[in-house]
């Protein structure tokens, strides 16, 4: 499957968008150790984050090096087409050999939620 990404641009300043709710996302860990989110922010708009520096498991929230907070509102994307698009966006952003750690993170979040 091939995708063509057009109209690339930067995310808004963190001060303009300090928090983002994610409904279609995957998390990737690069061989360097950097972990990033790749997500569909809204239909047709993809984003790869700056490195994740903290994960607040009880709040299902990731904080990136930019200071932006991404709330994981639902399980990682598993729809075939959108998952392939999210992964392709990660790969074109340099995460070619990255491991998908989405299910591991989500398991930690749901395990924590069940004990609260």
URCORWO-V758934 format. One record per pair of residues at least 6 apart in sequence whose ideal C-beta (glycine too) atoms are under 6 Angstrom apart, sorted by sequence separation. I is the first residue (numbers start at 1). J is the second residue. If there is no record, write none. Layout:
i = [I	I]
j = [J	J]
This chain:
i = [29	40	41	63	77	55	28	39	61	62	54	77	27	38	52	53	61	25	26	36	37	52	53	60	36	25	50	51	24	36	49	50	24	50	22	34	35	76	76	75	37	11	46	48	22	38	60	19	20	21	22	23	26	23	26	38	57	14	21	38	57	14	24	14	58	57	24	26	28	30	31	28	30	29	28	29	28	29	26	27	27	26	27	3	1	3]
j = [35	46	47	69	83	62	36	47	69	70	63	86	37	48	62	63	71	37	38	48	49	64	65	72	49	39	64	65	39	51	64	65	40	66	39	51	52	102	106	106	70	47	89	93	70	86	109	69	70	71	72	73	76	74	77	89	108	66	73	90	109	67	77	68	112	112	82	86	90	95	97	95	98	98	98	99	100	101	100	101	102	102	105	85	84	88]
